[in-house]
Amino acid sequence: MRSTVLSFLLLVTSYCVVDAIVIDGKPARPVTTYSIIAHDPDTGQLGVAVQSHWFSVGTAVPWVEAGVGAVATQSLTEVSYGPLGLDLIRSGKTAEQALRGLIEMDENPQWRQVGMIDVHGNRAVHTGNKCIREAGHVAGENFICMANLMEKDTVWQAMADAFRHATGDLAERMLAALDAAQDEGGDIRGRQSAAIVVVTGDPTGLPYQDRIVDLRVEDSPNPLRELRRLLTISRAYKYMNQGDERLAEQDEAGALAAYRTAMELAPQITEIQFWVALTLFTNGQEEEALGNFRQVFAKDPNWVEVIKRLPFADLLDNDEGQVLKILGVAQE
């Protein structure tokens, strides 16, 4: 028992990151916000989504690890609740045990608002009695909604209701909860930044591969709208990657379907249209490819120079006739 306690103490002291400054026993910097932590039992995905009137909220509040759990730490934010909470859950603690242990070690738990969900769906949440009103939380099946310094005390319930009734994947449902919070009045100070992190339910052991969504809006007059825009673009690029994978498997039909979906999601992204055009062209669908090249070159002539450089990198056959055929549409 003594060795277990000692190990815990060493773990806590190894993370001496404190984001909330306390002077003479009183908080000096209230970093307040609202967030949702969620687990999808069907896919195993875990996620955190957050919005705040504070710069770069995504660097402090959301902590998620595939196969382990998710943590959101806010109000007078003690950042170490995030990495420590995940470490404790990874070591075999439930979300309840991890949060209880960290609160007991905290000298200022009255100012904290923290939620945790582990990979088994166990959840735990704490709203300290000194969190700035209006503050509260709802812990529902597979999710936790938390908020503080809100315009109204109905915000966290509105978030919960929205999440329960939302459709789509975990990211979409969490964003629906954030939208509901804003519609209910949101942060009484306004809005500035937002973030969303979602990890896979099939962990590879490589964190950079396990993150399905990892987006931050550091500063914006409408961070949720910007976050949704970024989510759509990120989905488009994921379809691009999916197309590349299918092409490597010699599944041309599957690859082109993925590429076309990417273009439909983000038609304004010239980069996507260019590489789709190149794939079409190299796979014999020249008419459709040239139509896309024509649009790309009209939007940005610099892509003409890119075409000229591709044969050197073996990304286009070093066939002068083929290259000229592509470049020809730039003159039209």
Buried (B, 14 or more C-beta within 10 A) or exposed (E): EEEEEEEBEEBBEEBEEBBBEBEEEEBEEBBBBBBBBBBBEEBBBBBBBBBBBBEBBBEBBBBBBBBBBBBBBBBBBBBBBBBBBBBBBBEEBBBBBBBBBBBEBBEBBBBBBBBBBBBEBBBBBBBBEBBBEBBBBBBBEBBBBBBBBBBBBBBBBBBBBBBBEBEEBBBEBBBBBBBBBBEBBBBBBEBBBBBBBBBBBEBEEEEEEBBBBBBBBBEBEEBBBBBBBBBEBBBBBBBBEBBBEBBEEEBBEBBBBBBBBBBEBBEEBBBBBBBBBBBBBBBEBBEBBBEBBBBBBEEEEEBBEBBEEBBEEEEBEEEEEBBEBBBEBBEE
